[in-house]
């Protein structure tokens, strides 16, 4: 699956948030951290931006959005098809906080 990496101005337009609110959301665990695309350049996978917007539109709670952020960031590490052995891919498990439910 190919995905685009969006730079900050595009992400802010899609999200409808200011730069300071965007980075505040990242610090609070309400949005994914950027990925490095160069020495001094970062961006966000387009599918993550859209999934987080969809979660907000669907009325997900803050707790649910934090879990989604953890899931998306973990998928970055494990979701690359074709890397590693089949055994390694089977051993990788999603790390979610223990005891958290998807309820408000």
C-alpha positions, -999 to 999 in steps of 0.1 A, spaced: 0 0 0 15 33 -11 9 64 10 19 100 6 38 119 32 22 153 37 41 183 49 29 205 77 10 232 57 -11 205 40 -18 187 73 -29 219 90 -53 226 61 -68 190 62 -71 191 100 -84 227 103 -60 233 132 -34 260 139 3 251 140 4 255 178 -28 234 183 -14 207 160 19 204 180 -1 206 213 -22 176 201 10 157 194 24 163 229 -10 152 244 -10 120 224 -39 131 202 -20 131 169 8 110 155 44 122 157 60 133 124 83 110 104 116 123 92 119 127 54 152 145 54 178 163 76 155 191 84 122 179 70 93 160 85 58 150 74 29 128 83 15 97 64 -16 108 46 -36 78 57 -29 86 94 -41 122 89 -74 110 74 -79 82 99 -75 106 128 -99 131 112 -124 103 107 -121 93 144 -129 129 154 -158 131 130 -171 98 144 -171 113 179 -144 91 193 -134 99 229 -100 114 238 -91 79 252 -100 62 219 -80 88 199 -50 82 221 -53 44 215 -56 51 177 -25 72 178 -5 44 195 -19 19 170 -10 40 140 26 47 153 31 10 161 19 1 126 46 23 112 71 -1 128 54 -33 119 33 -26 88 61 -26 62 53 -55 39 81 -77 28 106 -68 55 118 -95 80 110 -131 81 74 -146 83 83 -157 119 92 -121 129 60 -107 115 40 -133 134 58 -124 167 50 -87 164 20 -77 185 3 -44 188 12 -26 221 -19 -10 236 -21 3 272 -34 -24 296 -68 -18 311 -80 8 286 -113 2 270 -128 19 240 -155 35 261 -157 72 269 
